[in-house]
Amino acid sequence: MIIEKNDLIGLKSDLAHLDEVSTKLGFVRWQWEYTRATYDLKLEEKSTGSEYFLRVNTRTESGRLESPYAILYIEHIYIGRATFPHGLDYESPVPASIMKIATQKLEQLKTELSA
């Protein structure tokens, strides 16, 4: 599912600051190439054992990801249920408890990046 109602889309940061802030909040920069990067946060629903990933997609406005000074902006934010062996199902319903945590993390990310 695309999380459309948030103030993060379009927010800009240099790579070093984005990496520092996102790591502090539990995100990991998984996929990346010269002009884009994806930050993932793993969320687990204890009652069912299901795993969900909150995914923040970014793209460079200037520079390349080899440089900590590259400027990135946030494009889209997704949340999906992990599927075996490795994939995300963006069509599955997301439990309210997981969405609450995801929303809190996105608010924290916005606060940290805006500071």
N, C-alpha and C positions, 0 to 999 in steps of 0.2 A: 504494500500500500504506500502510496506517495503521501507524505505529510505536507500538505500544502499551506496550512494556516500557521505560519511561524514567521518571525522577523529575521531569521538567519539567511534566507535566500538573498544573494547579492552582497552579503557582508564580506568585507575584504580583510586580509591579514597577510603578513609575510610568513613564509614557510616555517621559520624558526619559532615564531610566537605561536602559530597554529599547532605545530607539533608539541610544544611545551604544554599548552593549555589542554589540548585534547588528551594527551597522555595522563595528565593529572586527573582528568575526569574518567579515565578508564578506557578511552578509545585507543585503537591501534590503527596505524596507517598500514593497510594491507596492500591493496592494489595501487600501483603507481607507475607512471611512465613520465616522459619529459614534460607533458603539459597538463596532466590531471592526476589527482590522487583521491583515494577513497578511505575514509576513516570509519571503522566499525566498532560498535560497542555490543558486547554479548550480554543478553539478558535471559535469565532462566526462570521459568515458572516451576516452582517447587512441587506443586500438587500433581502435575502431569509429567514433569521431567522434560517438557518441551523447551527448546532453545529458540530465541528470537535475536535478530541482529538489527540494530539501529544503524543505518548507513548514511553517512554524509558525503556527498559527491562534491568535489572541488575541481576547479580548472584554473590554470594560470592566466593572469591578465598580463603579466610581464615577467620575463626571466624563464628559467627552467628549473626543474626540481633538484638539480645538482647543487643549486645555490640556496643557502638559507635566507637570502634576500629576495627570492622570487615572491611576487605578490599573487595570492590566490583569492578567488571568490567562491562562495558556496553556491552551487547550482541547484541541486535537488536533495531532498532528504527522504529516505525510504525506511520502512520497517517490514521485516519478513520472517517467517518461521523457517528454521533450518531444516533441510531435508537430507536424507541419506543418499549417496555417500557425501556429497558436498554441493550444496546449492541452497537457494532461498526461494521460498514460495511467498510471493507478494500478494497472492489472492486470498490466503487463509485469514480468517478473522483473528484479530489480536485481542487477547484478554484485557479488560479494563486495568487490571493491576500492572500489566506490562506497559500499557500506554501511559499510565500515570508516571511510572519511572522514566520512560522515554521523554515525556514532556518536561519533567524536572531536569533531566540531563541537558536537554536542548536549551532550556532557560539558563542553566549554569554556563553552558558554552557561550551563549549570547552575552551574558554578563561579563565573562572573562575576556572575550574578544573585544568587547566595546570599551573596556577599561583602559 
